[in-house]
């Protein structure tokens, strides 16, 4: 395992968390993108897909507040187990609703958001507790590798099954497999030792820091909003545009597989060679290049310009994301006092991310209402494509980035 770096610095709990993350990534890579396509096939409506994702992120943000209290005063492991179980129930609901799913996007979006909220809150708190500053880049690199490996085979499998079987039957098969993988992840969570805690839940105190420009968290909060703005729109829209351009699930699966293969290569390099002293420059280069690969869409939104965008973003996303994530959690762990409030800091981080996601999807919904022509979307995509440069502008105000 030395080829992956100093993996001996990761203990049993870290590897279990990586396995849970890998299973989660596998299940979501199998189905999450295809849920949006599934809804599109039922009812050709960009606004419908936008509202599904909008309510997902809103429900996720609200859930973080309650999940944070559970993680702070009950047990983080119970929270992550509940999150994975709710994800499984989401796919069970999609299976039961069948082609009527498009009539219940607010229900399904809320269900998905609640499950994601419990999972990501608990995962990020566990990630902070299990890792230290000296091995966070290693953990993030390996986690990125697992995510990319999951993304290489599973979308291609999904596309192949859907196109070879009656389409809606194929979707039900894939959603059923995702359900099974999530259930396996629930089983693995029982191998994590309980991490109960007690204390006052001081979320309001941490949220008040965003008004103080002299506090590191003010700049981290702004950086997370900018990061979330890109994620909110790009996570669902680019893949949906690829499907609209090709009209074929196997082509979409191949696209996602190629992007994940490029991401695998990039995560390997970043996880293996990233240095603390390179974080600032790495975030800048990654954020700029992730915007530059959007530029070809100005001339036309077609399969090739979308491929350039997808593969380019997959190549440079790890260059941007791995050091950014490590830097943010270094801020949380900068002192004993901040570390004791790690749950509240993670909740605040996720609230900022989801605020950015909600804002960008709100812009998308406004744009679609104003100009439903798909070709005009390129200007919105271009603007959002460069917004993560603001993440670098804000995060570089944090001295811990280079220390």
MOJO-V457806 format. One record per residue. N is the residue number from 1. SS is DSSP state (hx for helix, st for strand, lp for the rest). OMEGA is omega in radians with two decimals (* if undefined). D_FIRST is the distance of its C-alpha to the first C-alpha in Angstrom with 1 decimal. Layout:
# MOJO-V457806
{{N SS OMEGA D_FIRST} {N SS OMEGA D_FIRST}}
This chain:
# MOJO-V457806
{{1 lp -3.10 0.0} {2 hx 3.14 3.8} {3 hx 3.13 5.3} {4 hx -3.10 5.7} {5 lp -3.06 7.3} {6 lp -3.07 8.2} {7 hx 3.10 6.7} {8 hx 3.11 8.6} {9 hx 3.11 11.5} {10 lp -3.12 11.6} {11 lp -3.08 13.7} {12 hx -3.14 14.8} {13 hx 3.13 17.2} {14 hx -3.14 14.9} {15 hx 3.08 12.7} {16 hx 3.11 16.1} {17 hx 3.08 17.4} {18 hx 3.11 14.6} {19 hx 3.11 15.5} {20 hx 3.12 19.2} {21 hx 3.13 18.7} {22 hx 3.10 17.0} {23 hx 3.09 20.0} {24 hx -3.14 22.4} {25 hx 3.13 21.2} {26 hx -3.12 21.5} {27 hx -3.13 25.0} {28 hx 3.10 26.2} {29 hx 3.10 24.9} {30 hx -2.87 26.9} {31 hx -2.96 30.1} {32 hx 3.12 30.5} {33 hx -3.07 31.5} {34 hx 3.00 33.6} {35 hx 3.11 35.5} {36 hx 3.11 37.0} {37 hx 3.11 37.8} {38 hx 3.11 39.2} {39 hx 3.11 41.5} {40 hx -3.13 42.5} {41 hx 3.13 43.5} {42 hx -3.09 45.6} {43 lp -3.07 47.4} {44 lp -3.05 47.0} {45 lp 3.11 47.0} {46 hx -3.11 44.7} {47 hx 3.12 46.2} {48 hx 3.13 45.3} {49 hx 3.11 41.6} {50 hx 3.14 42.0} {51 hx 3.09 43.6} {52 hx -3.14 40.9} {53 hx 3.13 38.2} {54 hx -3.13 40.6} {55 hx 3.07 41.3} {56 hx -3.10 37.7} {57 hx 3.09 36.8} {58 hx 3.12 40.0} {59 hx 3.11 39.3} {60 hx -3.12 35.8} {61 hx 3.14 37.2} {62 hx -3.12 39.8} {63 hx -3.13 37.3} {64 hx -3.11 35.2} {65 hx -3.13 38.2} {66 hx 3.10 38.6} {67 hx 3.10 34.9} {68 hx 3.09 34.7} {69 hx 3.11 37.5} {70 hx -3.14 35.8} {71 hx -3.10 32.5} {72 hx -2.95 34.6} {73 hx 3.13 37.1} {74 lp -3.11 35.7} {75 st 3.12 31.9} {76 hx -3.09 29.0} {77 hx 3.08 27.4} {78 hx -3.14 30.7} {79 hx -3.12 30.8} {80 hx 3.11 27.4} {81 hx 3.13 28.5} {82 hx 3.13 31.8} {83 hx 3.13 30.3} {84 hx 3.14 28.3} {85 hx 3.13 31.3} {86 hx 3.04 33.6} {87 hx 3.10 31.4} {88 hx -3.14 31.8} {89 hx 3.08 35.6} {90 hx -3.13 35.8} {91 hx 3.04 34.8} {92 hx 3.11 37.1} {93 hx 3.11 39.8} {94 hx 3.12 39.2} {95 hx -3.09 39.5} {96 hx -3.11 42.7} {97 hx 3.14 44.3} {98 hx -3.10 43.6} {99 hx 3.06 45.5} {100 hx -3.08 47.2} {101 hx -3.12 44.0} {102 hx 3.12 45.4} {103 hx -3.07 48.3} {104 hx -3.06 46.0} {105 hx 3.13 43.6} {106 hx 3.07 44.5} {107 hx -3.10 43.7} {108 hx 3.11 40.5} {109 hx 3.11 39.4} {110 hx 3.13 40.2} {111 hx 3.14 38.3} {112 hx -3.13 35.2} {113 hx 3.13 35.5} {114 hx 3.12 36.0} {115 hx 3.13 32.9} {116 hx -3.14 30.8} {117 hx 3.11 32.4} {118 hx -3.10 31.5} {119 hx -3.01 27.9} {120 hx 3.07 27.1} {121 hx -3.12 29.1} {122 hx -3.14 27.3} {123 hx -3.10 23.8} {124 hx 3.08 24.5} {125 hx 3.10 26.0} {126 hx 3.10 23.1} {127 hx 3.14 20.7} {128 hx -3.09 22.9} {129 hx -3.04 23.2} {130 hx -3.11 19.6} {131 lp 3.04 18.2} {132 lp -3.09 19.6} {133 lp -3.06 20.5} {134 lp -3.11 17.8} {135 lp -3.12 14.9} {136 hx 3.12 16.7} {137 hx 3.11 15.7} {138 hx 3.12 11.9} {139 hx -3.12 13.0} {140 hx 3.12 15.3} {141 hx 3.13 13.0} {142 hx 3.10 10.7} {143 hx 3.08 14.0} {144 hx 3.09 15.5} {145 hx -3.14 12.9} {146 hx 3.12 13.7} {147 hx -3.14 17.3} {148 hx 3.10 17.4} {149 hx 3.10 15.9} {150 hx -3.11 18.6} {151 hx -3.12 21.1} {152 hx -3.03 20.6} {153 hx -2.95 21.9} {154 hx 3.11 23.9} {155 hx 3.11 26.6} {156 hx 3.08 27.3} {157 hx -3.14 27.7} {158 hx -3.14 30.0} {159 hx -3.12 32.0} {160 hx -3.13 32.4} {161 hx -3.08 33.5} {162 hx -3.10 35.9} {163 hx -3.11 37.5} {164 hx 3.13 37.8} {165 lp 2.99 39.3} {166 lp -2.89 42.2} {167 hx -3.08 40.8} {168 hx 3.02 41.4} {169 hx 3.10 40.4} {170 hx 3.08 37.1} {171 hx 3.14 36.6} {172 hx 3.09 37.3} {173 hx -3.11 34.8} {174 hx 3.12 32.0} {175 hx 3.09 33.1} {176 hx 3.09 33.2} {177 hx 3.10 29.6} {178 hx 3.09 28.6} {179 hx -3.13 30.7} {180 hx -3.14 28.8} {181 hx 3.10 25.3} {182 hx 3.10 26.7} {183 hx 3.07 28.1} {184 hx 3.11 24.8} {185 hx 3.09 23.4} {186 hx 3.13 26.5} {187 hx -3.11 25.6} {188 hx -3.13 22.1} {189 hx 3.12 23.8} {190 lp 3.09 25.7} {191 lp 3.07 22.6} {192 lp 3.11 22.6} {193 lp 3.14 24.9} {194 lp 3.11 28.1} {195 lp 3.14 28.4} {196 st -3.13 32.1} {197 lp 3.10 33.9} {198 lp -3.14 37.4} {199 lp 3.12 39.2} {200 lp 3.14 41.3} {201 lp -2.96 39.9} {202 lp -3.08 40.7} {203 hx -3.12 39.8} {204 hx -3.14 43.1} {205 hx -3.14 42.5} {206 hx 3.12 39.3} {207 hx 3.13 40.8} {208 hx -3.13 43.7} {209 hx -3.10 41.4} {210 hx 3.11 41.3} {211 hx -3.07 44.9} {212 lp -3.10 44.1} {213 lp -3.13 43.2} {214 lp 3.14 42.5} {215 lp 3.14 39.6} {216 hx -3.02 36.1} {217 hx 3.06 35.9} {218 hx -3.10 38.8} {219 hx 3.07 36.7} {220 hx -3.14 33.5} {221 hx 3.11 35.8} {222 hx 3.12 37.2} {223 hx -3.13 33.8} {224 hx 3.08 32.7} {225 hx 3.13 35.9} {226 hx 3.10 35.4} {227 hx -3.13 31.8} {228 hx -3.14 33.2} {229 hx 3.09 36.0} {230 hx -3.08 33.8} {231 hx -3.05 31.6} {232 hx -3.09 34.7} {233 hx -3.00 36.2} {234 hx -3.08 33.4} {235 hx -3.10 31.4} {236 hx -2.96 34.2} {237 hx -3.06 36.6} {238 hx 3.12 34.6} {239 hx 3.12 33.4} {240 hx 3.10 37.0} {241 hx 3.08 38.5} {242 hx 3.12 36.3} {243 hx 3.13 37.7} {244 hx -3.12 41.2} {245 hx -3.07 40.9} {246 hx -3.11 39.6} {247 lp -3.04 41.1} {248 lp -3.13 38.3} {249 hx 3.12 35.4} {250 hx 3.08 33.5} {251 hx 3.09 33.8} {252 hx 3.10 32.6} {253 hx 3.11 29.6} {254 hx 3.09 28.9} {255 hx -3.13 29.2} {256 hx 3.10 26.8} {257 hx 3.13 24.3} {258 hx 3.12 24.6} {259 hx 3.13 24.3} {260 hx 3.10 21.1} {261 hx 3.08 19.6} {262 hx 3.10 20.7} {263 hx 3.09 19.3} {264 hx 3.12 15.9} {265 hx -3.10 16.0} {266 hx 3.12 17.5} {267 hx 3.10 15.2} {268 hx -3.11 12.2} {269 hx -3.11 14.5} {270 hx -3.13 15.8} {271 hx -3.09 12.8} {272 hx -2.95 11.4} {273 hx -3.11 14.9} {274 lp 3.08 17.2} {275 lp 3.14 19.3} {276 hx -3.06 21.8} {277 hx -3.11 24.7} {278 hx -2.96 24.1} {279 hx -3.09 24.4} {280 hx -3.12 28.1} {281 hx -3.13 28.1} {282 hx 3.13 25.1} {283 hx 3.13 26.9} {284 hx -3.11 30.1} {285 hx -3.13 28.7} {286 hx -3.10 26.9} {287 hx 3.11 30.0} {288 hx -3.10 32.4} {289 hx 3.09 30.6} {290 hx 3.05 30.3} {291 hx -3.10 34.1} {292 hx -3.11 34.8} {293 lp 3.08 33.2} {294 lp -3.00 35.9} {295 hx 3.13 38.8} {296 hx 3.13 39.2} {297 hx 3.12 40.4} {298 hx -3.10 43.5} {299 lp 3.14 44.8} {300 lp 2.99 44.0} {301 lp 3.11 41.8} {302 lp -3.07 40.7} {303 hx -3.05 37.8} {304 hx 3.11 36.7} {305 hx 3.08 37.1} {306 hx 3.07 35.1} {307 hx 3.09 32.3} {308 hx 3.13 32.3} {309 hx -3.08 32.1} {310 hx -3.11 29.3} {311 hx 3.12 27.0} {312 hx 3.12 27.9} {313 hx 3.12 27.3} {314 hx -3.13 23.9} {315 hx -3.01 23.0} {316 hx 3.12 24.3} {317 hx 3.10 23.8} {318 hx 3.12 20.3} {319 hx -3.13 21.8} {320 hx -2.91 24.5} {321 hx -3.07 22.9} {322 hx 3.12 19.8} {323 hx 3.12 21.8} {324 hx 3.14 24.8} {325 hx 3.13 23.2} {326 hx -3.12 21.8} {327 hx -3.13 25.2} {328 hx -3.12 27.1} {329 hx 2.99 25.3} {330 hx 3.08 25.8} {331 hx 3.13 29.5} {332 hx -3.09 29.4} {333 lp -3.05 27.9} {334 lp 3.12 30.1} {335 lp 3.10 32.2} {336 hx -3.13 32.7} {337 hx 3.13 35.5} {338 hx 3.14 33.5} {339 hx 3.11 30.5} {340 hx 3.11 33.1} {341 lp -3.05 34.1} {342 hx -3.14 30.6} {343 hx -3.13 31.8} {344 hx 3.11 34.8} {345 hx 3.13 32.8} {346 hx 3.09 30.4} {347 hx 3.14 33.5} {348 hx 3.10 35.2} {349 hx -3.10 32.2} {350 hx 3.08 32.2} {351 hx 3.11 36.0} {352 hx 3.10 35.9} {353 hx -3.10 33.4} {354 hx 3.03 35.6} {355 hx 3.09 38.7} {356 hx 3.13 37.4} {357 hx -3.13 36.5} {358 hx -3.14 39.9} {359 hx -3.11 41.7} {360 hx 3.11 40.1} {361 hx 3.05 40.9} {362 hx 3.07 44.4} {363 hx 3.11 44.8} {364 hx -3.13 43.8} {365 hx 3.09 46.3} {366 hx -3.11 49.0} {367 hx -3.13 48.2} {368 hx 3.12 48.4} {369 hx -3.10 51.7} {370 hx -3.08 53.1} {371 lp -3.08 51.8} {372 lp 3.12 50.5} {373 lp -3.07 50.2} {374 hx -3.08 46.5} {375 hx 3.14 46.8} {376 hx 3.12 47.8} {377 hx -3.06 44.5} {378 hx -3.12 43.0} {379 hx 3.06 44.6} {380 hx 3.13 43.1} {381 hx 3.14 39.6} {382 hx -3.14 40.0} {383 hx -3.14 41.0} {384 hx -3.12 38.2} {385 hx -3.14 35.7} {386 lp -3.00 36.4} {387 lp -3.13 36.8} {388 lp 3.02 33.2} {389 hx 3.08 34.3} {390 hx 3.08 36.3} {391 hx 3.10 33.0} {392 hx 3.14 32.3} {393 hx -3.09 36.0} {394 hx -3.02 35.8} {395 hx 3.14 32.4} {396 lp 3.04 33.1} {397 lp 3.12 36.0} {398 lp -3.09 33.5} {399 hx -3.13 33.1} {400 hx -3.11 29.8} {401 hx -3.05 28.2} {402 lp -3.07 28.1} {403 lp * 28.3}}
